[in-house]
Amino acid sequence: MAGSKGGGERRDREEHYRRAALAHPLRREILRLMPEDGEAEAVGIAAELAAVPGHIAYHLRVLRTCGALQGVAKDPPAPPHFRPAPQAPWVRKMLAEFDERDREDDQGGRD
């Protein structure tokens, strides 16, 4: 039984980290731009969002660390590419939760 408590705490920390990673609006936009069955790099996403590639690269690394994205091996000097992690169905669910909360906040602000 002692092991189950530790496992629950680890899952809670993991869930907290995932929510914190997706709480950033730019990271959510990056995830929305990621092709379902393809890959993207920081420069291409930065062009889509009119953002600095270095900032996008940082956020891509955070999303990879939390398990939302996975890196795609490329031969150097090619820049790193990323794609949605197939083992991360939680990403779409969390994005939908954030979208719902944003809609509620927008509606509450109109009253």
DARA-V646936 format. One record per residue. N is the residue number from 1. NEAR is the number of other ideal C-beta (glycine too) atoms within 12 Angstrom. Layout:
n:near
N:NEAR
N:NEAR
This chain:
n:near
1:7
2:8
3:9
4:10
5:11
6:12
7:13
8:14
9:14
10:14
11:15
12:14
13:15
14:19
15:20
16:16
17:21
18:31
19:24
20:19
21:34
22:36
23:21
24:23
25:19
26:27
27:37
28:29
29:25
30:38
31:40
32:25
33:31
34:36
35:20
36:15
37:9
38:14
39:26
40:33
41:28
42:33
43:22
44:24
45:36
46:25
47:15
48:20
49:25
50:12
51:24
52:16
53:22
54:15
55:22
56:34
57:28
58:22
59:35
60:43
61:22
62:27
63:41
64:28
65:21
66:30
67:24
68:39
69:38
70:24
71:25
72:22
73:12
74:14
75:9
76:7
77:6
78:14
79:23
80:27
81:26
82:36
83:28
84:32
85:25
86:14
87:11
88:25
89:15
90:25
91:32
92:20
93:18
94:29
95:31
96:18
97:20
98:27
99:20
100:14
101:19
102:17
103:14
104:14
105:13
106:12
107:11
108:10
109:9
110:8
111:7
